[in-house]
Amino acid sequence: MNRRDSILGLIALGAVVGSLDVRAQQAERARRVGVLLGHAESDPDAQLRLSAFKEGLAMSGWTEGRNLTLDIRWIAGEADRAARFAVELVALKPDVILAHTTPVTAALQRETKSVPIVFTAVSDPIGSGFVKSLARPGGNITGFVNLEASLVEKWLQLLKEIAPRVTRVGVIFNPKTAPYVEYYLQPLNAVAARYGVNTIIAPVGSEADIEKAIAGLGREPGSGLIVMTDSYMTVHRKSIIDLTARHKIPAMYFDGSKVVEGGLISYGIDYVDLFRRAAPYVDKILRGAKPSDLPVQHPSRFELVINTTTAKGLGLTIPQSILVRADQVIQ
């Protein structure tokens, strides 16, 4: 091979390598994922959930700073912030958005009918108007249900088992962050008489409201509390846990992390796992799948968590039949 042929060969090789490099860069084009979360950024539990989502994406080949850009916003249990951040995220033209909670999903739905949305921790996606059916969502939204309405009977049953003297049960929630509350209240009211209790609806919108509601329950004998699945309840969980301890009220929670922090009992799902499960759906959409073809998924596992120290402080003895069923016992 002469010098001229060698130079031409090197030029041709360079062109091929350059073409491959361009294709590789195109394949590695950073995709943009919006994330709108119902909790506070300072919440360690919320950070664990976000980390699980990021880890799930990394397992599918999506890494921040290489081929992925995450735009994250937090509403900290304030429904009014959801609308503002929804506008911000949609304006960034993301490839897909992860939505956490019903108010967040509703705010995003108002802003876009084209950007794919994967929700987590939504109780009633059909009743909320997010999907046409669970098997065939239709539109641009799909995701993961956290708790079904039928679970309220389990909450009531466990609360009565652990505190049999309870005859009146308050249900605490914020109407702005739990607009789906009737989804749970209807089946709860339907079975309350069977368990010998009256239900007391306790909507709140501030720390003062929370204190007033719990103190009111504490003034009446035989009072218990169900803390509704609600991002506002999560943001204000410390106040709720402290107040129920002070007023000697046995309370049922929807998330085991509240029991770890001093709540009495919970029956619900692993929310960290829920966020981890959302990552493959986001991955599928980034690779071309449509939300309308991805069925809405139900929780795969439920956990019973009990705090025996809190029970002692309330003067309760936890039946052995409950302890043996518990997934986690905090002592």
N, C-alpha and C positions, 0 to 999 in steps of 0.2 A: 504494500500500500504506500503510495507516494505522499508527500507533504500536503498536497492540495486535497487528496481524498481524506486524509486524517482530519484536516481542519473542517471539511464539510461534514464528516461523521460526528465530530464534536459538536458542531452547530445543531445538527439534527437531534443528537442526544439531549442537548440543552433544551431544545424546543419541547421534546417529549417530557422531560423532567419538569419544565416550567408549566406545561399543561396539566400534569398530574398534581403539581403543587397548587395550582389554581382550583382544580377540582376538590382537593383535600380541604382547602380553605373554605370553599363553598359548603362542603359537607359539614365542616366545623363551625358554620355560621352560628353565632350565639342566638339562641332562642330566648324570647322574653316571656317570663311567667309572672303574672301578678298574684299577690297573696293578700287577702283582706281578712283579718282575724278579729274575732269578737272580744278577745281578752286584752289585758294590759301587757305592754312590752316588758315591763319589769317583773312579770309573774314567772317564777321558775318553772311551773308546770306548763305554761304556754310555750316557754322556750324549749322544753323537752318535746312537745308535740311538733313544733316547727323543725327541730333537729331530726326527728323521725321522718318527717316529710323529705327533708334534704337528703338524708341517708338513703331513703327509698329511690329518689331520683338518681343519686350517685350510682346505685346498684344497676340502674338502667342505662348508665353511660352519660348522665347529665351532670356536669360539674360547674359550679359558679366560677366565673373568671376565665373559663375555657370555652365552653359552648352553651353557657346558660347565664342569663341575667335574671335575678329575682328582685321584683319591686314589692316591698312589704309595707303594709299599713296596719295599724292597730286601732280599734274603736274603744277599747277598754270598757265595754259594757254600756256605752252610750250610743243608743240607736241613731241619734241625730248626726253623729259623725259618719255613719255608714254612707249616707247620701253623698257627702262631700268627697270622701275617699273613693267612692265608686266612680265619680266623675273623673278624678285624677288618674285612676288606674286605666280606665277605658281610653282616655286621651293618649296614654302611652302606647296604645296599639299592641297589646300583648298577644302572644299566640294562644294563650289559655290563662284562665284565672282560677285560683283555688279560693273558694268562698267558705268561710266558717260561720255557722249559725244562720238561722232563718232571716233575721233582719238584714244581714249582710248580703245574702243571696237575693233577697227581694230588691235591695238597692241596686245591685248589679244588673238584675233583670230589667229594671226600669231604664237603665242606661244603654243596654246593648241586646240585640237579638241575633248578633252574628258572632261575637267573640265566644268561644267555648268556655263554659263554666263547669267546674267540678266542685260540688258542695260537700262539706262534712258537717256532722252534728245538726242535721235538719230532721225534725220529728215527723212532719206531715207534708211531704213534698207534693202530693196530689192535691190535698186540701189547700195548700199555700199557692197553688197554681204554677208550680215550677215545672212539672212534668205531666204528660197526659196519662201515663201509666208507668208502673215500675219496670215492667218488662220492655216496653218500648217508650222511652221518655219523650221522643219527638223534640223538635226545637234544638236549642243550643246548650241545654242544661242536663246534667246527670250527677250522680254522686252517691253518698253514703248516709243512710238513716242512722240516727243514734239510738233512740228508744221508741218502741211502739206504745200505743195507748193502753194496751192490755197490761202493761207492766205496772200500772198504778195499783192493781189489786195485789200484786206481789209485794209492793211497798207497804201497803196497809196490813197485809197478813204478817209480814216480818215485824212491823212496828208493834202490832198487838201481841205477838209471841214474846218479844223482848220486854214489852211494857204492858202487861195485860190490863192494868187499871186505866189505861187511856180510853176515854169515852168521847172526846172531842178532838178533832184533828184540824189544825190550821194548815192552809196551803199558801205558801208565800212565793210571790213572783212579781216581776215588773211587767206590766202590760205592754210596754214599748219593746222590750227585748224578748218577750214571750207572747207574741200575738196569737199563737197557736194554742193557748192554754185550755180552751174549751175541748180540744182534742183529748186532753187528759181528764178534765173535770167531769165530763159526761160519764165515762166509765167508772170514775171514782165515786160519784154520787149514786150510781146505779148499784154499787156493791157495799156502800158504807153501812147501811142498815144491817146487812148480813153479819158484819163484824161488830155491831153494837156501838157505832160511833156516829157523831154528827160532824159534818165538814164545815169549816169556817174559812171563807175565802178572804185572803189577806194580800191585796195588791199593794205594792210599795213603789216609791220612786226616788227615795233618798235614804240616807243613813238614819235620819230622824224617824222616817216611816218604819224602817226595819225595827228600830228600838221600840217604838210604840206598839207595833204588832206583836212582838215577842213578849214584851212586858204585859200586854193585855192577856195573852194566853197564860202567862205565869200567875196571874191573879185568880185563875179558875182552876180548881182541882181536876185531875184527870185529863190534862191537856197534853197533846203531842203535836208534832210538826212534820210536814212533808215539804222539803225544799225542792221546788220545781226545777227541772232541767232548764237552765236560763243563764246566759252569760253574765247578766247583772248579779245573779246570786254567786257566781264564781268569783267575780271581781270583789264582792263584799263578803266573802265567806268568813273571814276572820271575825268580823262583827257578829255574824250569825252564830258562829261556834261559841264565841265568848258569851253572848247574850243567852243562848240556850243553856249553857252551863250555869250561869248566874241565876237564872229563873227556874232551874231544875226541870227543863223540858226535854224529853226524849225526841230526837229528830232523825228523820230518815233522809239520806242524801242520795243523789244520782251518780256520784263519782267517788271512788275510793280514796282519792287524794284528800278529800275533805275529812275523811275519817283518820287518815294518817296525821292530819294537823289538829285533831282533837274532837272531831265529830263522833257521834255514837255509832251509826250503822249506815251502810250504803249497799245498794244493789244496782249495778249498772254495767257499763262496758269499760274497756280499756281504751281511753281516748288517744293515748300515744299510738296504740295499734291502729286506730281508725285513720290517723294521719299517715301512718306508714302504708296502709292499704290504698290511700288516695293517690300515692305517687305513681303506681303502674297505670292508672287511668290517665293521668297527665302525660305520662310517657307515650301511651297509645295515641293520644290526640296529637302530640308533637310529631308523631310519625305518620299522621294522616287519618286516624280514625275519627269518626263523627260522634259527638255526644249522644245523638239520637239512636245510635246503634249500640250504646253501652248501657246495659240495664242498671237501674238503681239497686244498690246492694244493702242488705240488712246486716245487723251486727252478727258476728260469728261466735262470740263468746261473752258470757256474763260473769260478773264477779261479785261475791258477797264478802264485804269487809266489815270487821267489828273492832271497836276499841274497848277493851275490858277496863282500862283505867277510867275512861269517861263513864262507863256503866256504873262503876263503883261510886263515882262522884255523884251520880244521880240516884244512888240507892237501889240499883237494879242488879239482879242476879241473872246472868245470861244462861238460858237453858242449854244443857249439854247437846240437845238435838239441833240447836242452831250452831253451836261451836264446831261440831263435827262436819257441818255443811259449809263452813266458812272457807273461802279461798285464802284469806289472810286475817290473822288476829293480831291486833296491835295491843301490846301490853305496856 
